[in-house]
């Protein structure tokens, strides 16, 4: 799987491939059911802090944080059901996996 660079545009088709990679089945079903509902978006890595800074703070490889935590989290938010707090919490928990 080729991950997007920070600043890349994530199209619905690219998002589907990423959701498959991360085994986000409920998002795959949602996107395939209504692909027209979603707009492209720009991947910004870890939103709170610069990705390399997150690596220094946590002692982890910044690319692991960016692509194993922040990217699946962003997918959960981008394709999650608006206003669904339980689903939003599920997305937040992907960072901890």
Secondary structure, 3 states (H helix, E strand, C coil): CCCCCCCCEECHHHHHHHHHHCCCHHHHHHHHHCHHHCCCEECCCCCCCCHHHHHHHHCCCHHHHHHHHHHHHHHHHHCCCCCCHHHHHHHHHHHHC
